[in-house]
Amino acid sequence: MKKLLCLLFLLGGLQYAHAQDSTIAKLDTLLSTYNRLYKFNGTALITQHGKILLHKGYGFRNISEGARNDTGTIFQLGSVTKQFTAVLILKLEEEKQLSVQDKVSKYFPDFPKGDSITIQHLLTHTSGIYNYTNDRAFMESEVFKPASREKLMALFKDKPLDFSPGTKWNYSNSGYCLLGYIAEKAANKPYEQLVREYIFNPLHMTHSGFDFKRLDNKDKSTGYFFINQDSSKVAPGVDSSVSFAAGAMYSTTRDLYKWHQAAQQYKIISKADWERAYTPVKNNYGYGMIIDSTNGKRRINHGGGIHGFITTLIRIPEDDVCIVLLDNASDNTIGRIGESVQSILYNRPYTLPKVRNAIQVPEVKLQQYTGEYDMKGFTITVAVKDGMLTGQPSGQGPATLYAEKEDFFFLKIADVQIKFTRGENNEVNGIILYENDRERTGAKIK
């Protein structure tokens, strides 16, 4: 009987090991395929039930140096920073240095309507404060320069509120920068020092910080607007004083896994306060985190985007799932990758991205597609340049369109395809634009 039980346990263990090996292979195939298509260039860490299933770099940390991403590569995080700011605020509240019910006017007496905006409103994006990253002129010319508190606050302080505080939801980087300034006033220390003292140091997050632009480290990644087989474009660095408590943090996959483990063990702040952070207020948003569900289990996640980088951190506490995807080539496909990773972990259907192969089309044939197309809200100008077809949406630069088959073209720098339509005389009369599983039609107007 004992031999039979041992055999059953052995068989069960082998089956589990085989299933785990299969999961790991699927995860690596998924990320490798996206990497070959230039739609994931970064480092991934994926865990389930406390075990690291995959921890691997894909693509280049720095193209000009031929340096590849690995498990130690350092990336900017963008808005993944917000959950660290939120937990810092809760920690300061535990130490009675502030309260989430405090009014903004307590810290900035001259802030317009500051007596009706609470710290909780800032944490949950329900303050109505104008989002300074919507200021196009500032984002195009000023984000690369150091900005004082006064300069940054001037971008949103005197703007009308989008709505009465607490009544609606609107994402506001301004609100999170203000949280950083409030933390500094409450604790009488710089925001970055507070995060280091309360979070980074206790968790031994030794490769995390804020001033990425001036970071001197061989593992530091270069941020790119795009990378493809033909070219790449380096993105200029955003100054940490501009993104500040809303998005300035840099880190590694390994350090973010330490953060996940701390949350699992209710470290830094109490279990009750972690639960407060996880409680949605409006629009599935808690304190610096988006809370929804997958497979009937609570999912906590947040993405981030900053010049040259796009990131996501997904956690499913019940199954000790942690998915960290850090990309230094700015491809918005990262959200779809995260969903596919979850599908693999939970044995749900998923599809690998399609590998599209370009064919050569004579320039004389490409001329039939040129013209302007009305997309109801913007136009796309199609032209031929250096023997290649290009598409240029209004307000943007031109992008090369590669032919996959007759009348069907695709971009390599984004998940975008264009199908040209024809009328009764077989003349091109419009296009169908496919982008991230959505489609819209446009008529040829010139």
Secondary structure, 3 states (H helix, E strand, C coil): CHHHHHHHHHHHHHHHHHHHHHHHHHHHHHHHHHHHCCCCCEEEEEEECCEEEEEEEECEEECCCCEECCCCCEEECHHHHHHHHHHHHHHHHHCCCCCCCCEHHHHCCCCCCCCCCEHHHHHCCCCCCCCHHHCHHHHHHCCCCCCCHHHHHHCCCCCCCCCCCCCCCCCCHHHHHHHHHHHHHHHCCCHHHHHHHHHHHHHCCCCCECCHHHCCCCCECCCEEEECCCCEEECCCCCHHHHHHHHCCEECHHHHHHHHHHHHCCCCCCHHHHHHHCCCCECCECCCCEEEEECCEEEEEEEEEECCEEEEEEEEHHHCEEEEEEECCCCCCHHHHHHHHHHHHCCCCCCCCCCCCCCCCCHHHHHHHCEEEECCCCEEEEEEECCEEEEEECCCCCEEEEEEECCEEECCCCCEEEEEEECCCCCEEEEEEEECCEEEEEEECC
